[in-house]
């Protein structure tokens, strides 16, 4: 007997300018979790903070400095 696939929620913070492109890419690379629906995401505005350490190649920010920026929190379900 085959066991059903497990469903997990994934969350990621991204700069707003990447949101639509990321949702399209994720949607195009995974099987739908909800029957007869695709591109099922939730998102909202958040503040993100990070400090790049030595050896990092940050998209935004400087090595050793704390950065704070407006981001979008994107959540979606995946079936494994």
C-alpha positions in Angstrom: 0.0 0.0 0.0 1.4 3.4 -1.0 1.5 6.1 1.8 0.0 9.5 0.9 2.5 12.3 0.3 3.1 14.7 3.1 2.2 18.4 2.8 4.4 21.1 4.2 4.0 24.8 4.5 7.0 26.9 3.3 7.6 30.5 4.1 10.2 32.9 2.7 10.8 36.6 2.8 11.6 38.3 -0.5 12.0 41.9 -1.8 8.7 43.0 -3.2 10.1 43.4 -6.7 10.7 39.6 -6.9 7.3 38.5 -5.6 5.3 37.9 -8.9 8.3 36.2 -10.6 8.9 33.9 -7.6 5.2 32.9 -7.4 5.2 32.1 -11.2 8.4 30.1 -10.9 7.2 28.1 -7.8 3.8 27.5 -9.4 5.5 26.2 -12.7 7.8 23.8 -10.9 5.4 22.0 -8.4 2.4 19.8 -8.5 -0.8 21.4 -7.2 -1.6 20.6 -3.6 -5.3 21.6 -3.8 -7.4 19.8 -6.4 -8.4 22.0 -9.4 -6.4 25.1 -8.1 -2.9 26.4 -8.8 -0.9 29.4 -7.8 -2.2 29.2 -4.2 -0.1 31.6 -2.1 -0.5 33.9 0.9 1.6 37.0 1.3 1.9 40.1 3.5 4.4 42.9 4.2 7.0 42.4 6.9 10.2 44.0 8.2 13.3 41.7 7.6 16.6 42.0 9.4 20.0 40.4 8.8 23.7 40.8 9.2 26.0 39.4 6.5 29.1 37.7 8.0 32.6 37.4 6.6 32.6 35.4 3.4 29.0 36.3 2.6 28.0 37.9 -0.8 24.9 39.9 0.3 22.3 41.0 -2.2 21.6 43.9 0.1 23.6 45.1 3.1 27.2 45.2 4.1 29.4 42.7 5.8 29.2 43.0 9.6 26.3 45.6 9.5 22.7 44.9 10.6 20.3 45.7 7.8 16.5 46.3 8.1 14.2 46.4 5.1 10.6 46.1 3.9 10.0 42.6 2.5 7.1 40.4 1.5 6.5 37.2 3.5 5.3 34.5 1.0 3.8 31.2 2.2 2.7 28.2 0.2 2.1 24.5 0.6 4.1 21.8 -1.1 3.5 18.0 -1.4 6.6 15.8 -0.9 
